[in-house]
Structure formats: C-alpha cells, structure tokens
Amino acid sequence: MELLVIILNRIEYLTEILDGFVDAGIKGATIIDSSGMGHLVADHIPFFAQFAELSHVDKHHSKTIFTVVNCCEEKDKAVEIVEECVGDITEPDTAFIFSLPVTFIKGLAVNSCGGCK
C-alpha cells in the first residue's frame, strides 16, 4: 500500500480527477485546501510580489489530494487519470505527485491487488 499525494494547482480539474478515481475503483480520497510557498513569499517580500502579479495562474490556491492505493497498478492508474485531466504535469503550475509507503493502517478496509512489477 502507498499514500499517493497529489498537489493540484489546476483546481478546475478536481471534479474530473475524482470522477476518474471513482470510475477506476479508487474509493476514497481526502482533499484539503493548500497554498504554495511562492504565494506566501510574494505577499511578504515586495520584490517577489511583482512577479506574482505577472502570472495568469492563481497561485494562491491549490488542492492537495491524499489517497491510499493498494498496489502499483492502482497508483499508476491514479497518476494516469491526473495526467489525462491536467495534461503534462512536468509543465509549471499543473500538478505534483509523490507517494509514500504505508506500513500501518487501521480503520480502513483494504484489499491487496498484488505486488509491484
């Protein structure tokens, strides 16, 4: 099992991503409002504020999605869904994804779908 963390800067795709998760059988996720460091720095250091104003993307808000996936296939499918919705996440101000191993879980029914290949 892994904890998949998705920092979604393109928040207009949130519903589409979650719909994709449901269709793929990814049954649960937690979404929180988040904000990047660039926004905070721009608000407190006037020199950086001028660059924040030039951007067409609202850097003030993002969504962070947490979901526990059972196997590599589920993780890969979730990443594929995000990329299908958002596009190339190597582009700035789209999304950032990472995962962490889950070594303990209680209070959540999980099914294993095999090991990673």
C-alpha positions, 0 to 999 in steps of 0.5 A: 500500500502507498499514500499517493499525494497529489498537489493540484494547482489546476483546481478546475480539474478536481471534479474530473480527477475524482470522477476518474478515481471513482470510475477506476475503483479508487474509493476514497480520497481526502482533499484539503485546501493548500497554498504554495510557498511562492504565494506566501513569499510574494505577499511578504517580500515586495520584490517577489510580489511583482512577479506574482502579479505577472502570472495568469495562474492563481497561485494562491490556491491549490488542492492537495489530494491524499489517497491510499492505493493498494498496489502499483497498478492502482497508483499508476492508474491514479497518476494516469487519470491526473495526467489525462485531466491536467495534461503534462504535469512536468509543465509549471503550475499543473500538478505534483505527485509523490507517494509514500509507503504505508506500513500501518493502517487501521480503520480502513478496509483494504484489499491487496491487488498484488505486488509491484512489477 
